[in-house]
Amino acid sequence: MSNRSGRPPAWSYWVVLPAFVLLWGVAAWLLQSPLLPTPLNVLDTLMLEAASGELWHHLSATLGRVIVAFTLAMFVGTAIGVVMGRSKTTNALFDPLLVLLLNLPALVTIILMYVWFGLVEVAAVMAVVINKVPNVAVTVREGARSLDYRLEEMATVYDFTRWQRFREVWVPQLFPYLMAATRGGLALIWKIVLVVELLGRSDGIGFQLHMAFQVFDVAAILAYSLAFIAVVQLIELAILQPLERRSSRWRQPEAAHA
């Protein structure tokens, strides 16, 4: 039976993942190796780490770094993107530097920050911000280039203040681009923060993964990874997807009359 809404049936989302877990469990049972623990072993490790408080301590440390780095990267990247999108001269001047930063490996930036500033929190956050700012700037720049000049003229005719122009004209048009930068930014920042913690911090999920790797504790590696993935998915479902639906509402005029 066809789905008139165009959406796949709800059960289709609950087939592959349970099948993967089942296959994982069977493979672990057949191999009987500590290098491939069963799903129950991983769950036990996760519960023990949570009960001891270690999981929450390291998870909160990682989340703190992600929030600070993400906020700074979005603020700086948005400002750069708007200026470059609105000024052809500024874009021509700084585009080569932007391309250079886009192609600079994240690992190189992390190492340089630690070498120049030491194994301190500021260096860790700076490494993440520097890696993310170019991506935000490129995305927002495209949005700034596509701003409707007719709305700009309307704002001039009605003598909008700079704040009114920003709030009523720019933000609604830039919102979809900001959401794209947000989703892509979080996906990138999560990964970079783990590498930063693995290389030079004494707490966080990345640090715990490094410690588990030292003793080949695969159950701990998978347990902390699953906890990390669960938090990322929660943010995606509770915050980002609703915001994305709101940002694309203007593309669906019929939704406003539903």
C-alpha positions as CSV (number, residue, x, y, z in Angstrom):
1,M,0.0,0.0,0.0
2,S,1.4,3.4,-1.0
3,N,2.1,6.1,1.5
4,R,0.2,9.2,0.5
5,S,2.3,11.5,2.6
6,G,5.5,10.4,0.8
7,R,7.1,9.3,4.1
8,P,8.4,5.7,4.7
9,P,6.4,3.6,7.2
10,A,7.4,3.9,10.8
11,W,8.6,0.3,11.1
12,S,11.2,0.9,8.5
13,Y,13.3,2.9,11.0
14,W,13.5,-0.1,13.3
15,V,14.8,-2.9,11.1
16,V,18.5,-2.3,10.3
17,L,19.7,-1.2,13.7
18,P,18.1,-4.1,15.7
19,A,19.4,-6.5,13.0
20,F,22.9,-5.1,13.4
21,V,22.8,-5.5,17.2
22,L,21.6,-9.1,16.8
23,L,24.4,-9.8,14.3
24,W,26.9,-8.2,16.7
25,G,25.7,-10.4,19.5
26,V,25.9,-13.6,17.5
27,A,29.4,-12.8,16.2
28,A,30.6,-12.0,19.8
29,W,29.1,-15.2,21.1
30,L,30.8,-17.3,18.4
31,L,34.2,-15.6,18.8
32,Q,34.2,-15.5,22.6
33,S,36.9,-12.8,22.4
34,P,37.5,-9.7,24.7
35,L,38.2,-7.8,21.5
36,L,34.5,-8.2,20.5
37,P,32.4,-8.0,23.7
38,T,28.7,-8.7,23.5
39,P,26.1,-5.9,23.6
40,L,25.2,-7.0,27.2
41,N,28.9,-6.7,28.2
42,V,29.0,-3.2,26.8
43,L,25.7,-2.3,28.5
44,D,27.1,-3.6,31.8
45,T,30.2,-1.5,31.4
46,L,28.1,1.6,30.6
47,M,26.0,1.1,33.7
48,L,29.1,0.6,35.9
49,E,30.7,3.8,34.6
50,A,27.4,5.7,35.1
51,A,27.0,4.4,38.7
52,S,30.6,5.4,39.6
53,G,30.1,8.9,38.3
54,E,33.0,8.6,35.8
55,L,30.7,8.7,32.8
56,W,28.9,11.9,33.8
57,H,32.2,13.6,34.8
58,H,33.8,13.0,31.4
59,L,30.7,13.5,29.4
60,S,30.1,16.9,31.0
61,A,33.7,17.9,30.3
62,T,33.3,17.1,26.6
63,L,29.9,18.8,26.4
64,G,31.4,21.9,28.0
65,R,34.1,22.1,25.4
66,V,31.6,21.5,22.6
67,I,29.3,24.3,23.8
68,V,32.0,26.9,24.2
69,A,33.8,26.0,20.9
70,F,30.5,25.9,19.0
71,T,29.3,29.2,20.3
72,L,32.5,31.0,19.5
73,A,32.8,29.4,16.1
74,M,29.3,30.3,15.1
75,F,29.6,33.9,16.3
76,V,33.0,34.5,14.6
77,G,32.1,32.5,11.5
78,T,28.8,34.2,11.0
79,A,30.3,37.7,11.3
80,I,33.0,36.8,8.8
81,G,30.6,35.2,6.4
82,V,28.2,38.2,6.4
83,V,31.0,40.7,5.8
84,M,32.5,38.6,3.0
85,G,29.1,38.0,1.4
86,R,28.2,41.7,1.5
87,S,31.5,43.1,0.3
88,K,33.2,41.8,-2.9
89,T,36.5,43.5,-2.0
90,T,36.6,41.9,1.5
91,N,35.7,38.5,-0.1
92,A,38.6,38.9,-2.6
93,L,41.0,39.8,0.1
94,F,40.2,37.0,2.6
95,D,39.0,34.2,0.3
96,P,42.5,32.7,-0.2
97,L,43.0,32.6,3.6
98,L,39.6,30.9,4.0
99,V,40.5,28.3,1.4
100,L,43.8,27.7,3.2
101,L,42.0,27.1,6.5
102,L,39.4,24.9,4.9
103,N,42.1,22.6,3.6
104,L,44.3,22.7,6.8
105,P,44.0,19.3,8.5
106,A,42.4,19.5,11.9
107,L,45.2,17.4,13.4
108,V,47.8,20.0,12.4
109,T,45.8,22.8,14.0
110,I,45.4,20.8,17.2
111,I,49.1,20.0,17.4
112,L,50.2,23.6,16.7
113,M,47.8,25.0,19.4
114,Y,49.3,22.6,21.9
115,V,52.9,23.4,20.9
116,W,52.4,27.1,20.9
117,F,50.2,27.5,24.0
118,G,50.8,24.3,25.9
119,L,48.4,21.6,27.0
120,V,45.8,24.0,28.4
121,E,42.1,24.4,28.0
122,V,42.4,27.6,25.9
123,A,44.5,25.8,23.4
124,A,42.1,23.0,23.2
125,V,39.1,25.3,22.5
126,M,41.0,27.4,20.1
127,A,42.0,24.4,18.0
128,V,38.3,23.4,17.7
129,V,37.2,27.0,16.9
130,I,39.8,27.5,14.2
131,N,38.8,24.3,12.5
132,K,35.1,25.2,12.5
133,V,35.1,28.9,11.7
134,P,35.9,28.5,7.9
135,N,33.0,26.1,7.4
136,V,30.5,28.5,9.1
137,A,31.9,31.5,7.2
138,V,31.5,29.7,3.8
139,T,27.9,28.7,4.5
140,V,26.8,32.1,5.8
141,R,28.6,33.9,3.0
142,E,26.4,32.1,0.5
143,G,23.4,33.2,2.5
144,A,24.6,36.8,2.6
145,R,25.1,36.8,-1.1
146,S,21.6,35.7,-1.8
147,L,19.8,38.4,0.4
148,D,16.9,39.9,-1.6
149,Y,17.8,43.4,-2.7
150,R,14.1,44.3,-2.9
151,L,13.7,43.7,0.8
152,E,16.8,45.9,1.4
153,E,15.1,48.7,-0.7
154,M,11.9,48.3,1.4
155,A,13.9,48.6,4.6
156,T,15.5,51.8,3.2
157,V,12.2,53.3,2.2
158,Y,10.7,52.6,5.6
159,D,13.8,54.0,7.3
160,F,14.7,50.8,9.3
161,T,17.3,51.2,11.9
162,R,20.3,48.9,11.6
163,W,18.9,46.6,14.3
164,Q,15.5,46.5,12.6
165,R,17.2,45.7,9.2
166,F,19.2,42.9,10.9
167,R,16.3,41.4,12.8
168,E,13.5,41.8,10.2
169,V,15.3,41.5,6.9
170,W,18.6,39.6,7.3
171,V,17.9,37.0,10.0
172,P,14.8,35.4,8.3
173,Q,16.7,35.0,5.1
174,L,19.9,33.8,6.7
175,F,18.2,31.4,9.1
176,P,18.3,28.4,6.8
177,Y,22.0,28.9,6.2
178,L,22.6,29.3,9.9
179,M,20.8,26.1,10.5
180,A,22.9,24.3,7.9
181,A,26.1,25.7,9.5
182,T,24.8,24.6,12.9
183,R,24.1,21.0,12.0
184,G,27.3,20.7,10.0
185,G,29.2,22.5,12.8
186,L,28.1,20.2,15.6
187,A,28.9,17.1,13.5
188,L,32.4,18.4,12.9
189,I,33.0,19.9,16.4
190,W,32.1,16.6,18.2
191,K,34.7,14.8,16.3
192,I,37.4,17.4,16.7
193,V,36.8,17.7,20.4
194,L,37.4,14.0,20.9
195,V,40.8,14.3,19.1
196,V,41.7,17.3,21.2
197,E,40.9,15.4,24.4
198,L,42.8,12.3,23.2
199,L,45.9,14.3,22.5
200,G,46.1,16.7,25.3
201,R,43.4,16.7,28.0
202,S,43.1,14.8,31.3
203,D,39.3,14.4,31.1
204,G,36.5,14.0,28.6
205,I,35.2,11.2,26.4
206,G,38.3,11.4,24.1
207,F,40.6,11.0,27.1
208,Q,38.6,8.0,28.3
209,L,38.8,6.4,24.9
210,H,42.5,6.9,24.9
211,M,42.8,5.2,28.3
212,A,40.7,2.3,27.3
213,F,42.8,1.9,24.1
214,Q,45.9,1.6,26.2
215,V,44.6,-1.6,27.8
216,F,42.5,-2.8,24.8
217,D,39.3,-2.4,26.8
218,V,36.9,-2.6,23.8
219,A,33.9,-2.8,26.1
220,A,34.8,0.6,27.6
221,I,35.5,2.1,24.2
222,L,32.1,1.1,22.9
223,A,30.3,2.1,26.2
224,Y,31.7,5.6,26.1
225,S,31.1,5.8,22.4
226,L,27.4,4.8,22.8
227,A,26.9,7.4,25.6
228,F,28.4,10.0,23.3
229,I,26.3,9.0,20.4
230,A,23.1,9.0,22.6
231,V,23.8,12.7,23.6
232,V,24.4,13.7,20.0
233,Q,21.2,12.1,18.9
234,L,19.2,13.7,21.7
235,I,20.5,17.2,20.7
236,E,19.6,16.3,17.1
237,L,16.1,15.2,17.8
238,A,15.2,17.7,20.5
239,I,16.8,20.8,19.2
240,L,18.2,20.8,15.7
241,Q,15.4,19.0,13.8
242,P,12.6,21.2,15.2
243,L,14.7,24.3,14.3
244,E,15.4,23.0,10.9
245,R,11.7,22.4,10.3
246,R,11.1,26.0,11.4
247,S,13.8,27.3,9.0
248,S,12.2,25.5,6.0
249,R,8.7,26.5,6.8
250,W,8.8,29.3,4.4
251,R,9.3,26.8,1.6
252,Q,6.0,25.2,2.4
253,P,3.3,27.8,2.2
254,E,0.6,25.2,2.6
255,A,1.9,24.4,6.1
256,A,0.9,27.9,7.3
257,H,-2.7,27.2,6.4
258,A,-2.9,23.6,7.7
